Amino acid sequence: MQNADRLQAFFSGNDSSGLAESTFDTGQATAQGQVDPASVVQLSADTAGVAASVDTGLPGPAPVALPAAAGVSLSDRIARLQSAGTALPPAQMSCAATSLSLAPAAGGFVDVVLSAPCDRNADLTVRHGAMELSYRTDGQGSLEVTIPALSPDAVVEVEFPGRDPLIANVSVPEAEGLDRVVLLSRGTLPVSLSVARAGTSGGEIRHFGDVTVPGARLAQVLTVPRGSAPQTRVEAAVTQDDCGRWVHGQTIHVVAGGQAARDFSLAMPGCDAIGDLVALPLRWEPPAATLADAAP
């Protein structure tokens, strides 16, 4: 056992017995008993592993049991690791649960329900035909909104920036008997829909889109029974930001079962007319009709 103890001390670096100074006949020793530097092979940092593989012909050291963590069993440590941090952050959650569902709503509208747990408080676009609306998911990655159906067979897309859209469709039979005009705008563009109700069956103007989204795509929608055609116009207020400029926008006309998007331009008067309104009449005509630009 003395030889084994000396070998163990040699490889552990604690040899004081003189064994470290002994030379072995490796065929590379010099006449003076020193090793030729050219024959030295550099060992890795894990010299203990190398030493363990050397066959000296001597009995090896007895195995030594390492002490366990004081007061904590292995099973307790595993249980603690399993119980810690069970709720993964959104970046590590599976996004396979993202889903889009549609349902018909009263008045020819569509209920849009989005579940996107990996897209919390995220901006997105809801697209239906030529209408695009900006929205934002809540802190759970959910969105529930109602939008107008522009056709009885409504196809709706929901798209996050840089990603392929989610697509769903739903049948909305009630939309068959309705006409609609949609005014599209971006951000704070000072335009609005106006309808003359006297002597008509004019409907309610509803607003869609989230104004808190930067550069939000918004819509104002007037829905009326088919064929009623109330007097409707686009109004633009003259403000410090747009006086003396052109204001551009787009309307969508859903009339007699057809649908068409039409661009318009309004030439705003000079800044001495701040506070005035510029109006553009809208014609309830089949989609083949065109909408002329208006000037003050």
C-alpha positions as CSV (number, residue, x, y, z in Angstrom):
1,M,0.0,0.0,0.0
2,Q,3.0,2.3,0.4
3,N,3.6,2.4,-3.3
4,A,0.0,3.2,-4.0
5,D,0.1,6.0,-1.5
6,R,3.2,7.4,-3.1
7,L,1.7,7.3,-6.6
8,Q,-1.5,9.0,-5.4
9,A,0.6,11.7,-3.8
10,F,2.7,12.1,-7.0
11,F,-0.3,12.6,-9.3
12,S,-2.1,14.9,-6.8
13,G,0.9,17.2,-6.6
14,N,1.5,16.6,-2.9
15,D,4.5,14.2,-3.2
16,S,7.2,14.8,-0.6
17,S,8.7,11.3,-0.8
18,G,11.1,11.9,-3.7
19,L,9.1,9.8,-6.1
20,A,8.7,12.8,-8.3
21,E,12.4,12.9,-8.9
22,S,12.6,9.3,-10.0
23,T,13.1,8.5,-13.7
24,F,11.5,5.8,-15.7
25,D,13.0,4.0,-18.6
26,T,10.8,5.3,-21.4
27,G,13.5,5.2,-24.0
28,Q,13.6,9.0,-24.0
29,A,15.8,9.7,-20.9
30,T,19.2,11.2,-21.4
31,A,22.4,9.9,-19.9
32,Q,22.1,12.3,-17.0
33,G,18.6,10.9,-16.2
34,Q,16.7,14.0,-17.5
35,V,14.0,14.0,-20.1
36,D,14.7,15.4,-23.5
37,P,12.5,18.6,-23.8
38,A,11.8,17.8,-27.4
39,S,10.0,14.6,-26.3
40,V,7.8,16.3,-23.8
41,V,4.0,16.0,-24.6
42,Q,1.8,18.7,-23.2
43,L,-1.0,17.3,-21.1
44,S,-4.4,18.8,-20.8
45,A,-5.7,20.5,-17.7
46,D,-7.5,17.3,-16.7
47,T,-4.3,15.5,-15.6
48,A,-6.3,13.5,-13.0
49,G,-8.1,11.8,-15.9
50,V,-4.9,11.0,-17.6
51,A,-3.3,9.7,-14.4
52,A,-6.3,7.4,-13.9
53,S,-5.6,5.7,-17.2
54,V,-1.9,4.9,-16.5
55,D,-1.4,1.2,-15.9
56,T,1.4,1.0,-13.2
57,G,0.7,-2.6,-12.2
58,L,0.1,-1.4,-8.7
59,P,-3.2,-1.5,-6.7
60,G,-5.2,1.7,-7.2
61,P,-6.4,4.0,-4.5
62,A,-9.6,3.1,-2.7
63,P,-12.6,5.0,-3.9
64,V,-13.6,8.0,-1.8
65,A,-17.2,9.0,-1.3
66,L,-17.9,12.7,-1.8
67,P,-19.9,14.4,0.9
68,A,-23.5,15.4,-0.1
69,A,-24.9,18.9,0.3
70,A,-25.3,19.5,4.0
71,G,-28.9,19.0,5.1
72,V,-30.4,18.7,1.6
73,S,-31.2,15.3,0.0
74,L,-31.0,14.8,-3.8
75,S,-34.8,14.2,-4.0
76,D,-35.4,17.5,-2.2
77,R,-33.1,19.4,-4.6
78,I,-34.9,17.9,-7.6
79,A,-38.3,18.8,-6.2
80,R,-37.1,22.4,-5.6
81,L,-35.9,22.7,-9.2
82,Q,-39.1,21.3,-10.6
83,S,-41.3,23.7,-8.5
84,A,-39.3,26.8,-9.3
85,G,-40.2,28.9,-12.4
86,T,-43.0,26.8,-13.7
87,A,-44.4,29.7,-15.6
88,L,-42.2,30.2,-18.7
89,P,-41.7,33.7,-20.2
90,P,-43.6,34.4,-23.5
91,A,-40.4,33.9,-25.5
92,Q,-40.2,30.3,-24.3
93,M,-43.9,29.5,-24.6
94,S,-45.3,27.4,-27.5
95,C,-46.9,29.7,-30.0
96,A,-48.9,26.8,-31.6
97,A,-51.9,27.9,-29.5
98,T,-52.4,31.1,-31.6
99,S,-55.9,31.0,-33.1
100,L,-58.5,33.2,-34.9
101,S,-62.2,32.7,-34.8
102,L,-65.1,34.6,-36.3
103,A,-68.8,34.7,-35.5
104,P,-71.7,36.6,-37.1
105,A,-73.1,39.5,-35.0
106,A,-76.3,41.4,-35.1
107,G,-76.7,44.1,-37.7
108,G,-74.4,42.5,-40.3
109,F,-71.2,42.6,-38.2
110,V,-68.5,40.1,-37.4
111,D,-67.1,39.2,-34.0
112,V,-63.4,38.7,-34.2
113,V,-61.7,36.7,-31.4
114,L,-57.9,36.3,-31.5
115,S,-55.8,34.3,-29.0
116,A,-52.0,34.9,-29.3
117,P,-50.3,34.2,-26.0
118,C,-46.9,34.9,-27.4
119,D,-47.9,38.4,-28.7
120,R,-48.9,40.3,-25.6
121,N,-49.6,44.1,-26.1
122,A,-48.6,43.7,-29.7
123,D,-49.8,45.9,-32.6
124,L,-51.6,44.2,-35.5
125,T,-53.8,44.7,-38.5
126,V,-57.3,43.4,-39.1
127,R,-58.0,43.2,-42.8
128,H,-61.4,42.6,-44.4
129,G,-61.6,43.3,-48.1
130,A,-60.2,46.8,-48.8
131,M,-60.7,47.8,-45.1
132,E,-57.6,47.7,-42.8
133,L,-57.9,48.4,-39.1
134,S,-55.2,48.8,-36.5
135,Y,-55.6,47.1,-33.1
136,R,-53.4,45.9,-30.2
137,T,-53.6,42.7,-28.1
138,D,-54.1,42.9,-24.3
139,G,-51.7,41.7,-21.7
140,Q,-52.7,38.1,-22.3
141,G,-52.3,38.3,-26.1
142,S,-56.0,38.4,-26.7
143,L,-58.2,40.6,-28.9
144,E,-62.0,40.7,-29.2
145,V,-63.5,43.3,-31.6
146,T,-66.5,43.7,-33.8
147,I,-66.1,44.9,-37.4
148,P,-68.7,45.4,-40.2
149,A,-69.2,42.6,-42.7
150,L,-68.6,44.1,-46.2
151,S,-70.1,40.9,-47.8
152,P,-72.3,38.0,-46.7
153,D,-69.3,35.7,-47.0
154,A,-66.7,37.5,-44.9
155,V,-63.0,36.7,-45.0
156,V,-60.9,38.3,-42.3
157,E,-57.2,38.3,-41.9
158,V,-55.2,39.2,-38.8
159,E,-51.5,40.0,-39.4
160,F,-48.7,40.9,-37.0
161,P,-45.8,42.8,-38.6
162,G,-43.4,40.6,-40.6
163,R,-45.5,37.5,-40.2
164,D,-47.9,35.5,-42.3
165,P,-51.5,36.4,-41.6
166,L,-54.1,34.3,-39.8
167,I,-57.2,33.8,-42.0
168,A,-60.7,32.8,-41.2
169,N,-64.1,33.2,-42.8
170,V,-67.7,33.3,-41.7
171,S,-71.2,33.6,-43.3
172,V,-73.1,36.8,-42.4
173,P,-76.5,36.5,-44.1
174,E,-77.8,39.7,-42.5
175,A,-75.2,41.7,-44.6
176,E,-77.1,40.8,-47.7
177,G,-79.8,43.5,-47.1
178,L,-77.4,46.3,-46.2
179,D,-75.6,49.1,-48.0
180,R,-72.5,50.7,-46.4
181,V,-70.0,53.5,-46.9
182,V,-66.7,53.3,-45.2
183,L,-64.3,56.2,-44.7
184,L,-60.7,55.1,-44.2
185,S,-58.1,57.4,-42.5
186,R,-54.7,57.2,-40.9
187,G,-53.8,58.6,-37.4
188,T,-55.1,62.1,-36.8
189,L,-56.3,62.9,-40.3
190,P,-59.1,65.4,-39.7
191,V,-61.8,63.8,-41.8
192,S,-65.2,62.4,-40.8
193,L,-68.4,61.0,-42.3
194,S,-71.6,63.1,-42.0
195,V,-75.1,62.0,-42.9
196,A,-78.3,64.1,-43.3
197,R,-81.0,62.2,-41.4
198,A,-84.0,64.4,-42.2
199,G,-86.4,62.6,-44.5
200,T,-84.2,59.5,-44.7
201,S,-83.6,56.2,-43.0
202,G,-80.0,57.1,-42.2
203,G,-78.2,54.7,-39.9
204,E,-75.6,55.2,-37.2
205,I,-72.0,56.0,-37.9
206,R,-69.6,53.8,-36.0
207,H,-65.9,54.0,-35.5
208,F,-63.4,51.2,-35.7
209,G,-59.7,50.8,-35.0
210,D,-57.5,51.6,-32.0
211,V,-56.4,55.3,-32.1
212,T,-53.6,54.6,-29.6
213,V,-51.6,52.5,-32.1
214,P,-49.0,54.7,-33.8
215,G,-50.1,55.6,-37.4
216,A,-53.3,53.8,-36.7
217,R,-55.5,52.7,-39.6
218,L,-59.1,53.7,-38.7
219,A,-62.5,53.5,-40.2
220,Q,-65.9,55.3,-39.9
221,V,-68.7,53.2,-41.2
222,L,-72.3,54.2,-42.1
223,T,-74.7,51.2,-42.4
224,V,-78.2,51.7,-43.9
225,P,-80.9,49.4,-45.3
226,R,-80.3,48.5,-49.0
227,G,-81.6,51.2,-51.4
228,S,-82.2,53.9,-48.8
229,A,-79.2,56.1,-49.9
230,P,-79.2,59.0,-47.4
231,Q,-77.3,62.2,-48.2
232,T,-73.8,61.5,-47.0
233,R,-70.6,63.4,-47.3
234,V,-67.0,63.5,-46.1
235,E,-66.0,66.5,-44.1
236,A,-62.5,67.8,-43.4
237,A,-61.7,70.5,-40.8
238,V,-59.2,73.2,-41.8
239,T,-56.5,73.1,-39.2
240,Q,-53.0,74.6,-38.7
241,D,-51.5,71.3,-39.8
242,D,-53.3,70.9,-43.1
243,C,-54.3,74.4,-44.2
244,G,-53.2,75.1,-47.8
245,R,-52.5,71.4,-48.3
246,W,-54.1,68.5,-50.0
247,V,-55.8,65.9,-47.8
248,H,-56.1,62.4,-49.3
249,G,-58.3,59.5,-48.2
250,Q,-60.3,56.5,-49.4
251,T,-63.8,55.4,-49.1
252,I,-65.3,51.9,-49.6
253,H,-68.8,51.7,-51.1
254,V,-70.9,48.6,-50.5
255,V,-74.0,49.1,-52.6
256,A,-76.5,46.7,-54.1
257,G,-74.2,43.7,-53.3
258,G,-71.2,45.2,-55.0
259,Q,-68.1,46.7,-53.3
260,A,-65.5,49.3,-54.6
261,A,-62.8,51.3,-53.0
262,R,-62.5,54.9,-54.2
263,D,-59.7,57.4,-53.6
264,F,-60.4,61.1,-53.0
265,S,-58.5,64.3,-52.6
266,L,-59.5,67.6,-50.9
267,A,-57.7,70.8,-51.5
268,M,-57.7,72.7,-48.2
269,P,-58.0,76.5,-48.1
270,G,-55.3,78.8,-46.7
271,C,-54.6,79.2,-43.0
272,D,-56.9,82.2,-42.8
273,A,-59.8,79.7,-43.0
274,I,-58.8,77.6,-40.0
275,G,-61.9,76.2,-38.3
276,D,-63.9,76.0,-41.6
277,L,-65.1,72.7,-43.1
278,V,-64.5,71.4,-46.6
279,A,-67.2,68.9,-47.7
280,L,-67.2,66.2,-50.3
281,P,-70.6,64.7,-51.2
282,L,-70.7,60.9,-51.6
283,R,-72.9,59.2,-54.2
284,W,-74.7,55.9,-53.3
285,E,-74.1,54.3,-56.7
286,P,-73.1,50.9,-57.8
287,P,-69.4,50.2,-57.6
288,A,-68.9,50.9,-61.3
289,A,-69.4,54.6,-60.7
290,T,-66.3,56.8,-60.0
291,L,-65.8,59.4,-57.3
292,A,-64.4,62.7,-58.6
293,D,-62.0,64.7,-56.5
294,A,-63.4,67.8,-54.8
295,A,-61.9,71.2,-54.5
296,P,-63.0,74.0,-52.1
